[in-house]
Amino acid sequence: MYPVLFRIGSLEIRTWGIFVLLGFIAGIYYVAKKAERASLKKDDIYDLGFWILVSAIVGSRLFYILYHLSYFKEHPLETLAVWNGGLVFFGGVVFAIPTAIIFMKKKNMNLWKVADWIGPAFALGMFFGRWGCFFNGCCFGTPCTLPWCVAFKPGSPAFEVYGLLKVHPTQLYESFANLIIFFFLTRIERFKPFTGFIFVTYIFLGALTRFLDDFLRYYEPGNIIGPFSLNQYISLALMVGAVITGVVLKNRKRSAGS
């Protein structure tokens, strides 16, 4: 597709990086507006967003390296080349959540109240970020003959595997699913039964989306364990964790009200 958006001399501005940046800006803007209405310091939200971004990039890159360890053993200098793509969403989640918890506790912020803003922000960020994956030609699907399937250009990760064979645009499936999740979460926010409901609902729906999307996504054989991909097992764990957390939060509210 279009991995390089434009060039300034020898400097390449990567499309993937621009869309990830757009996703971060959109997400942090959403949370900042929520914080402003709740009379919280926007500077704290911007600082929180910065640390979430850094930890998410570190975690998602580390997971990607672990998934492709044999390649990076032979190309160690490429471990830091995040501008070429190569991030695993769940790795970012695993690192970002504890980072956010530590920061919010340090700032005496209401953890679950802010988390309810972060849930839709994550969904919005994923909508933009997966477009970056699409233009980069990574995170692609398996071959298909449907009218909307696409062939990726030479030089892309998809082309290296399937050539000009058309594949499922799994990046866009996940992108539009997250956009739907974003609007759904913002619509039900006023009806949430307890604080933290929106966040755990996003974790469940985001994980479910990834679980289903992975049935159509290409993976190297080493990332398939039994009937599922490694990310599908993580998705299942996150869905179970979201349900358990939701039940705990609901019972906590019930106990506090009794």
Buried (B, 14 or more C-beta within 10 A) or exposed (E): BBBEBEEEEEEBEBBBBBBBBBBBBBBBBBBBEBBEEEEBEEEBBBEBBEBBBEBBBBBBBBBBBEBBEEEBEEEEEBBEEBBBBBBBBBBBBBBBBEBBEEBBEEBEBEBBBBBBBBBBBBBBBBBBBBBBBBBBBBBBBBEBEEEEBBBBEEEBBBBEBBEEBBBBBBBBBBBBBBBEBBEBBBEEBEEBEBBBBBBBBBBBBBBBBBBBBBBBBBBEEEBEEEEBBBBBBBBBEBBEBBEEBBEEBBEBBEEEEE
